[in-house]
Amino acid sequence: MTTKIQFGTDGWRGVIGDDFTFSNVRQVVAAIAEYVRHEGQPERGLVVGFDTRFLSLECARLAAETVAAAGIPVTLANRATPTPAISYAVVERKAAGGIVITASHNPYRWNGVKFKAPYGGSASPAIMRRIEIYLARLRRRPARFRRHVAPISEQDLIGPYLERLKKLASLDSIRSPGPRFVVDPMYGAARGCLRSLFEERGIACLEIHGEQNPLFPGLNPEPIEPHVADLRRAVMEGRFTAGFATDGDGDRVGAVDSSGSFIDSHQIFSILLKHWASQRKRTGEVVKTFSTTEMVRKICQKFGLPLHETPIGFKFICQLMLERNILIGGEESGGIAVEGHLPERDGILNSLFLAEVMAERNLTLGELVAELHEEFGPHHYGRVDLEVEKATAQRFVRSAARRKLKKIAGLDVKGIEDLDGVKLRFANSAWLLIRASGTENVLRLYAEAPTRELVRQLLDEVTEFARRAI
């Protein structure tokens, strides 16, 4: 039986040994190569990179050979490399695109294939639809490529990328107050990157989970709670200024304050946006995904910045960044892109920007969040992931939409939106979102409210409702 290959919000992912197999990787990469051959500029070549997961190196080499056999030159990363570094290499080298073997923040048993367009960001939905068409054709009639028609060149793609980051963030300003940081690449492709940047400038830094271990022991490589427990412990025990975590392929960010408080992506997005609008007087438009904090909306209203809201998936943010003057774009899951770099998430760069804001304001991360809450009201967030088959999750979302719920956790539903899943809006900027994941067999339940207790009540009630229904 042929395994179904389905593209999600950012490429294709599958369980290693189940649907993520050498055969399926070869087919997906061949479809990308066919798209580039017929609708791109194949003479510009493709960049191929990979993360630290099991079989990533082997699949990257397989991908490089498949692309070369299609007559397209390949630049292959010479070691596990963060996804934003691959995206930068695509732009720097004027390549026709980039292929990354990674499952990003998914658990260790997953792997996948991302495709980066020539502009150095997520391929648009239109591009992914074309690749899916080529994939369907190849599955009916496989292409006959000769081996190694085009050259494969292994290159260091991390060094040029780090040089680029030095021009975007002021490492000297970060150094001036004498901070001490913990960095946690979560066993992923960003290992060594922040540490080398900090150490080069004499900034005290401790890296944890920096060794090669594709099992990601004790955590999923996603910079959210509870996976930041070791980072929190290291920050508090060593009395460090802050801690920064990046996900498996280095494009997402999470942080820990000196007090041990977790600073999530909603707060990071809000800290950067407010600082640039208020302190640096930067202007432009802002884009956030459907599951991102309402605090961003309030900041935009105060500083007169146009705000766009998109479905979940960074490709939608990327598309707007290509079309409009976007100052910053971000999503709930830790991905933030900024003007002047790439239309792409970058957890390493955003860690530097956070450290820069702390230095310029002479405030801790916790103090910066407290300042936001005082000015815009308290916003607390939570998420629950329930492992269910995609079809089951999708059925539950449709069922929730049909039921037109009127009250949850004692709160009256003030409005219902269906941009991506089903979002219930309450008073005081509170909301609850029910959505099927686009990349995993997961039903996601998100909530934001003025208190942590109310967030918990909303999530507990909808979780119980979901479990009974499923």
C-alpha positions as CSV (number, residue, x, y, z in Angstrom):
1,M,0.0,0.0,0.0
2,T,1.3,3.5,-0.9
3,T,1.8,5.8,2.1
4,K,0.0,9.1,1.7
5,I,2.3,12.1,1.8
6,Q,0.4,15.2,2.9
7,F,1.9,18.7,3.2
8,G,1.1,20.7,6.3
9,T,1.6,24.3,7.4
10,D,5.4,24.1,6.7
11,G,6.3,21.3,4.4
12,W,5.9,17.5,5.0
13,R,6.6,15.6,8.2
14,G,6.2,12.0,9.1
15,V,7.1,9.4,11.7
16,I,10.5,7.9,11.1
17,G,10.2,4.3,9.8
18,D,6.5,4.7,9.3
19,D,5.8,7.3,6.6
20,F,9.2,9.1,6.8
21,T,11.2,6.6,4.8
22,F,14.1,7.0,2.3
23,S,11.6,6.2,-0.5
24,N,9.2,8.9,0.5
25,V,12.0,11.5,1.1
26,R,13.3,10.7,-2.4
27,Q,9.8,11.2,-3.9
28,V,9.2,14.5,-2.1
29,V,12.6,15.9,-3.1
30,A,12.1,14.7,-6.7
31,A,8.8,16.6,-6.8
32,I,10.6,19.7,-5.5
33,A,13.3,19.2,-8.2
34,E,10.6,18.8,-10.9
35,Y,9.0,22.1,-9.7
36,V,12.3,23.9,-9.9
37,R,13.2,22.4,-13.3
38,H,9.9,23.4,-14.9
39,E,8.9,26.5,-13.0
40,G,12.0,27.9,-11.3
41,Q,15.6,28.7,-12.3
42,P,17.4,25.4,-11.9
43,E,20.7,26.8,-13.1
44,R,20.9,28.8,-9.8
45,G,20.9,25.5,-7.8
46,L,19.4,24.4,-4.6
47,V,20.7,24.6,-1.0
48,V,20.2,21.5,1.1
49,G,20.5,21.4,4.9
50,F,19.6,19.2,7.8
51,D,19.1,19.2,11.6
52,T,20.4,16.8,14.3
53,R,17.6,14.2,14.1
54,F,18.0,10.5,13.4
55,L,18.7,10.0,9.6
56,S,18.7,13.7,8.9
57,L,22.3,13.6,7.5
58,E,21.6,10.5,5.5
59,C,18.4,11.9,4.1
60,A,20.1,15.2,3.3
61,R,22.7,13.4,1.2
62,L,19.9,11.4,-0.5
63,A,18.2,14.7,-1.2
64,A,21.4,16.2,-2.6
65,E,21.9,13.2,-4.9
66,T,18.3,13.3,-6.1
67,V,18.5,17.0,-6.9
68,A,21.8,16.6,-8.7
69,A,20.4,13.7,-10.7
70,A,17.8,16.1,-11.9
71,G,20.5,18.3,-13.3
72,I,20.3,21.0,-10.6
73,P,23.6,22.0,-8.8
74,V,23.6,21.5,-5.0
75,T,25.1,23.3,-2.1
76,L,25.0,20.9,0.8
77,A,25.6,22.0,4.4
78,N,28.7,20.3,5.9
79,R,27.1,19.9,9.3
80,A,23.7,20.2,11.0
81,T,22.6,23.7,10.4
82,P,19.7,25.9,11.7
83,T,16.9,26.4,9.2
84,P,17.3,30.3,9.2
85,A,20.9,29.8,8.2
86,I,19.8,27.7,5.2
87,S,17.3,30.4,4.3
88,Y,20.0,33.0,4.5
89,A,22.2,30.9,2.3
90,V,19.5,30.7,-0.3
91,V,19.3,34.5,-0.5
92,E,23.0,35.1,-0.2
93,R,23.8,32.6,-3.0
94,K,20.8,33.6,-5.1
95,A,19.7,30.0,-5.2
96,A,16.5,28.7,-6.6
97,G,15.4,27.5,-3.2
98,G,16.4,25.4,-0.2
99,I,15.5,22.0,1.1
100,V,15.8,21.3,4.9
101,I,15.6,17.8,6.4
102,T,13.9,18.6,9.7
103,A,10.8,18.1,11.7
104,S,11.4,21.4,13.5
105,H,9.9,21.2,17.0
106,N,8.2,17.8,16.7
107,P,9.1,14.9,19.0
108,Y,12.2,12.8,18.3
109,R,10.4,10.1,16.4
110,W,9.4,12.6,13.6
111,N,11.4,14.0,10.7
112,G,10.4,15.9,7.6
113,V,11.2,18.0,4.6
114,K,10.9,21.8,4.4
115,F,11.1,23.8,1.2
116,K,12.4,27.4,1.2
117,A,11.6,29.6,-1.7
118,P,14.2,31.9,-3.5
119,Y,13.3,34.8,-1.2
120,G,14.5,32.8,1.9
121,G,11.2,32.0,3.5
122,S,8.5,29.5,3.7
123,A,7.2,28.5,0.3
124,S,3.8,30.0,-0.4
125,P,0.6,27.8,-0.5
126,A,0.6,28.3,-4.3
127,I,4.1,26.9,-4.6
128,M,3.3,24.0,-2.3
129,R,0.3,23.1,-4.3
130,R,2.4,23.0,-7.5
131,I,4.9,20.7,-5.7
132,E,2.0,18.4,-4.6
133,I,0.9,18.2,-8.3
134,Y,4.4,17.1,-9.3
135,L,4.5,14.6,-6.5
136,A,1.2,13.1,-7.6
137,R,2.6,12.7,-11.1
138,L,5.8,11.2,-9.9
139,R,3.9,8.6,-7.8
140,R,2.1,7.5,-10.9
141,R,5.1,7.6,-13.2
142,P,8.5,8.0,-11.4
143,A,11.0,10.3,-13.1
144,R,14.2,8.7,-14.5
145,F,17.1,10.8,-13.3
146,R,20.7,10.0,-14.0
147,R,23.0,10.1,-11.0
148,H,25.2,13.1,-10.3
149,V,24.5,15.0,-13.5
150,A,25.1,18.3,-11.6
151,P,27.8,18.9,-8.9
152,I,27.3,18.7,-5.2
153,S,29.4,21.1,-3.1
154,E,29.6,20.8,0.7
155,Q,29.9,24.2,2.4
156,D,29.9,25.8,5.8
157,L,26.6,27.7,5.9
158,I,26.7,28.6,9.6
159,G,29.7,30.9,9.5
160,P,28.3,33.4,6.9
161,Y,24.9,33.3,8.7
162,L,26.5,34.3,12.1
163,E,28.4,37.1,10.4
164,R,25.0,38.4,9.2
165,L,23.6,38.3,12.7
166,K,26.4,40.4,14.0
167,K,25.3,43.2,11.7
168,L,21.7,43.0,12.8
169,A,22.1,42.9,16.6
170,S,24.4,45.0,18.6
171,L,26.5,42.5,20.6
172,D,28.6,45.3,22.1
173,S,25.5,46.9,23.6
174,I,24.5,43.5,25.1
175,R,27.9,43.1,26.7
176,S,27.9,46.5,28.4
177,P,25.9,45.7,31.6
178,G,27.8,42.5,32.1
179,P,25.0,40.0,31.7
180,R,25.3,36.2,32.0
181,F,23.1,33.9,29.9
182,V,22.2,30.3,29.6
183,V,21.4,29.0,26.1
184,D,19.5,25.8,25.3
185,P,19.5,24.6,21.7
186,M,17.5,21.6,22.9
187,Y,19.9,19.2,21.2
188,G,19.0,20.9,17.9
189,A,20.8,22.4,15.0
190,A,21.4,25.8,16.7
191,R,23.9,24.2,19.1
192,G,27.0,26.3,19.5
193,C,25.5,29.3,17.6
194,L,24.5,31.7,20.4
195,R,27.3,30.4,22.6
196,S,29.9,31.3,20.0
197,L,28.4,34.8,19.4
198,F,28.4,35.6,23.1
199,E,31.8,34.1,23.9
200,E,33.4,36.0,21.0
201,R,32.2,39.3,22.6
202,G,33.2,38.2,26.1
203,I,29.6,37.7,27.3
204,A,29.4,35.0,29.9
205,C,27.4,32.1,28.6
206,L,26.5,28.5,29.6
207,E,25.1,26.1,26.9
208,I,23.0,23.1,28.0
209,H,21.7,20.3,25.7
210,G,24.4,21.1,23.2
211,E,25.5,17.6,22.5
212,Q,24.4,15.4,19.6
213,N,21.5,13.2,20.8
214,P,18.7,12.5,18.3
215,L,16.5,11.2,21.1
216,F,16.2,14.6,22.7
217,P,16.2,12.9,26.1
218,G,13.7,14.2,28.6
219,L,12.1,16.8,26.3
220,N,10.5,17.6,23.0
221,P,12.7,20.2,21.1
222,E,10.0,22.9,21.4
223,P,10.9,26.0,23.5
224,I,7.7,26.0,25.7
225,E,6.8,24.6,29.1
226,P,7.4,21.9,30.3
227,H,10.4,21.4,28.0
228,V,12.3,24.5,29.5
229,A,12.5,22.9,33.0
230,D,16.3,22.3,32.7
231,L,16.8,25.8,31.3
232,R,14.9,27.3,34.2
233,R,16.9,25.2,36.7
234,A,20.2,26.3,35.1
235,V,19.3,30.0,35.2
236,M,18.2,30.0,38.8
237,E,20.9,27.8,40.2
238,G,23.6,29.8,38.5
239,R,21.9,33.2,39.1
240,F,22.1,34.0,35.4
241,T,20.5,37.1,33.8
242,A,18.2,35.1,31.5
243,G,18.0,31.9,29.5
244,F,17.2,31.5,25.8
245,A,15.9,28.3,24.1
246,T,15.6,27.5,20.4
247,D,13.8,24.5,18.9
248,G,15.1,21.6,16.9
249,D,16.0,23.6,13.8
250,G,16.6,26.9,15.4
251,D,13.8,29.0,14.0
252,R,11.7,29.3,17.2
253,V,12.5,31.0,20.5
254,G,11.4,30.8,24.2
255,A,13.0,32.4,27.2
256,V,13.4,32.2,31.0
257,D,13.7,35.2,33.3
258,S,16.2,35.4,36.1
259,S,13.4,34.6,38.5
260,G,12.6,31.3,36.7
261,S,9.5,32.6,35.0
262,F,8.9,31.4,31.5
263,I,8.7,34.1,28.8
264,D,6.6,32.8,26.0
265,S,6.5,33.8,22.4
266,H,3.5,36.1,22.9
267,Q,5.5,38.1,25.5
268,I,8.6,38.1,23.3
269,F,6.7,39.4,20.3
270,S,5.1,42.1,22.5
271,I,8.4,43.1,24.1
272,L,10.1,43.5,20.7
273,L,7.2,45.3,19.1
274,K,6.7,47.8,21.9
275,H,10.5,48.5,22.2
276,W,10.8,49.2,18.5
277,A,7.7,51.3,18.3
278,S,8.2,53.3,21.5
279,Q,12.0,53.5,22.0
280,R,13.3,53.4,18.4
281,K,10.2,55.0,16.8
282,R,10.1,52.4,14.1
283,T,7.1,52.2,11.9
284,G,5.5,49.7,9.5
285,E,2.8,47.1,9.6
286,V,2.5,44.1,11.9
287,V,1.2,40.6,11.2
288,K,0.2,37.9,13.7
289,T,-1.4,34.5,13.4
290,F,-4.9,33.6,14.6
291,S,-3.5,32.0,17.9
292,T,-1.3,34.9,18.9
293,T,-1.9,37.3,21.9
294,E,-4.4,40.2,21.7
295,M,-1.7,42.3,23.4
296,V,-0.2,42.8,20.0
297,R,-3.4,44.3,18.8
298,K,-3.4,46.8,21.7
299,I,0.2,47.8,21.1
300,C,-0.6,48.4,17.4
301,Q,-3.6,50.5,18.3
302,K,-1.5,52.7,20.7
303,F,1.3,53.3,18.2
304,G,-0.9,53.5,15.1
305,L,0.5,50.5,13.4
306,P,-1.7,48.6,10.9
307,L,-2.2,45.0,12.0
308,H,-2.9,41.9,9.8
309,E,-4.2,38.6,11.2
310,T,-3.6,35.3,9.3
311,P,-4.4,31.6,9.6
312,I,-1.8,29.6,11.5
313,G,1.3,28.7,9.5
314,F,4.4,30.9,9.0
315,K,3.9,30.8,5.2
316,F,1.0,33.3,5.6
317,I,3.2,35.7,7.5
318,C,6.0,35.2,5.0
319,Q,3.6,36.1,2.1
320,L,2.6,39.4,3.7
321,M,6.2,40.3,4.4
322,L,6.9,39.9,0.7
323,E,3.9,42.1,-0.2
324,R,3.9,44.8,2.4
325,N,6.1,46.9,4.7
326,I,6.0,44.6,7.7
327,L,8.0,45.7,10.7
328,I,7.5,42.4,12.6
329,G,5.5,39.2,12.2
330,G,5.0,36.5,14.7
331,E,3.1,33.4,15.7
332,E,2.1,31.6,18.9
333,S,4.6,28.8,18.5
334,G,7.8,30.9,18.9
335,G,8.4,32.0,15.3
336,I,9.1,35.7,14.8
337,A,10.4,37.5,11.7
338,V,11.6,41.1,11.5
339,E,12.1,43.8,8.8
340,G,15.6,44.0,7.3
341,H,16.5,40.3,7.6
342,L,14.5,37.5,5.9
343,P,10.7,36.7,5.7
344,E,11.6,33.9,8.0
345,R,11.5,32.8,11.7
346,D,14.8,33.1,13.5
347,G,15.1,31.9,17.1
348,I,18.8,32.8,17.3
349,L,18.4,36.3,16.1
350,N,15.4,37.0,18.3
351,S,17.4,35.8,21.3
352,L,19.9,38.4,20.5
353,F,17.2,41.1,20.1
354,L,15.8,40.2,23.5
355,A,19.2,40.5,25.1
356,E,19.6,43.8,23.3
357,V,16.3,45.2,24.7
358,M,17.2,44.1,28.2
359,A,20.5,45.9,27.9
360,E,19.1,49.1,26.4
361,R,16.3,49.3,29.0
362,N,18.4,48.0,31.9
363,L,15.5,45.7,32.8
364,T,15.0,42.0,33.3
365,L,12.7,40.0,31.1
366,G,10.3,39.8,34.0
367,E,10.3,43.5,34.5
368,L,9.7,44.1,30.7
369,V,6.6,41.7,30.9
370,A,5.3,43.5,34.1
371,E,5.6,46.8,32.2
372,L,3.5,45.4,29.4
373,H,0.8,44.1,31.8
374,E,0.7,47.5,33.6
375,E,0.2,49.4,30.3
376,F,-2.0,47.0,28.3
377,G,-3.6,44.8,31.0
378,P,-2.6,41.3,32.1
379,H,-2.6,38.7,29.3
380,H,-2.0,35.0,30.3
381,Y,-1.9,32.2,27.8
382,G,-2.0,28.4,27.8
383,R,-2.2,25.5,25.4
384,V,-3.2,21.8,25.6
385,D,-2.3,19.3,22.9
386,L,-4.4,16.1,22.7
387,E,-2.9,13.3,20.6
388,V,-5.6,12.1,18.2
389,E,-5.7,11.2,14.5
390,K,-5.9,14.1,12.2
391,A,-9.3,13.1,10.9
392,T,-10.7,12.8,14.4
393,A,-9.3,16.2,15.4
394,Q,-10.9,17.7,12.3
395,R,-14.3,16.1,13.0
396,F,-14.2,17.5,16.5
397,V,-13.5,21.0,15.3
398,R,-16.4,20.8,12.8
399,S,-18.6,19.6,15.6
400,A,-17.6,22.4,17.9
401,A,-18.4,24.9,15.1
402,R,-21.9,23.4,14.6
403,R,-22.7,23.5,18.4
404,K,-22.4,27.3,18.6
405,L,-21.3,27.2,22.2
406,K,-22.8,30.0,24.3
407,K,-20.8,29.7,27.6
408,I,-17.5,28.2,28.8
409,A,-16.0,28.3,32.3
410,G,-18.8,30.7,33.2
411,L,-17.9,33.2,30.5
412,D,-20.5,34.3,27.9
413,V,-19.3,33.8,24.3
414,K,-19.3,37.2,22.6
415,G,-18.3,36.1,19.2
416,I,-17.2,33.1,17.1
417,E,-14.5,33.3,14.3
418,D,-13.4,30.6,11.9
419,L,-10.3,31.9,10.2
420,D,-8.4,28.7,11.3
421,G,-10.3,26.3,13.5
422,V,-13.0,27.8,15.9
423,K,-12.2,30.7,18.1
424,L,-14.6,31.8,20.9
425,R,-14.2,35.3,22.1
426,F,-15.2,36.5,25.5
427,A,-15.0,39.9,27.4
428,N,-11.7,41.5,28.4
429,S,-9.7,40.2,25.4
430,A,-10.2,36.6,26.5
431,W,-10.5,33.9,23.9
432,L,-10.4,30.1,23.3
433,L,-9.3,28.4,20.1
434,I,-10.0,24.8,19.0
435,R,-7.9,23.7,16.0
436,A,-6.5,20.5,14.4
437,S,-2.8,20.7,13.9
438,G,-1.6,20.9,10.3
439,T,1.6,18.9,10.9
440,E,0.8,16.4,13.7
441,N,-1.9,14.0,14.9
442,V,-2.9,16.6,17.5
443,L,-6.0,18.5,18.5
444,R,-4.7,21.9,19.8
445,L,-6.7,23.9,22.4
446,Y,-5.5,27.5,23.1
447,A,-6.7,30.1,25.5
448,E,-5.8,33.6,26.6
449,A,-7.4,35.5,29.6
450,P,-6.6,38.1,32.2
451,T,-5.7,35.5,34.8
452,R,-3.9,32.2,34.8
453,E,-6.7,30.7,36.8
454,L,-9.2,31.6,34.1
455,V,-6.9,30.2,31.3
456,R,-6.8,27.0,33.2
457,Q,-10.6,26.8,33.7
458,L,-11.2,27.4,30.0
459,L,-8.7,24.8,28.9
460,D,-9.9,22.2,31.6
461,E,-13.5,22.6,30.5
462,V,-12.8,22.3,26.7
463,T,-10.4,19.5,27.3
464,E,-13.0,17.5,29.2
465,F,-15.5,18.3,26.5
466,A,-13.1,17.1,23.8
467,R,-12.2,13.9,25.5
468,R,-15.9,12.9,26.0
469,A,-16.6,13.7,22.4
470,I,-13.6,11.9,21.0
